[in-house]
Amino acid sequence: MASGAVELASGTALVVGAATPLAASAVVGTMTVAARTVHRQNGFFVVDEGYEYVVILAAAALALAALGPGRFSVDRALNVDELVGSVPRVAVAASGVLGALVQLRLFWTRPLRPVAT
């Protein structure tokens, strides 16, 4: 439930361009956790439920963090965009990976493999 709420909130924030670096960081973190916990064992390609799609979403979020919000964004309307340069944006977004690694280390355990019968 928490992951779904973060995905919805951060995705919505990215669409409207609100708190863009923070939203990108949340997307990167969530997609990193999803890639590791759900999709990794299925291989690369999304047609096999692989991690291809979530990696692309994380890369797109990093690109949005580096490029900044668009002309018609909330950040631009509030002049927040001018306060943040592209290097801090990328650093904030990349911190999503660090947050994901901490989350995985603290809370995730490998699932038990099914026993062959």
Beta strands, then each sheet from edge to edge (+ up, - down):
end
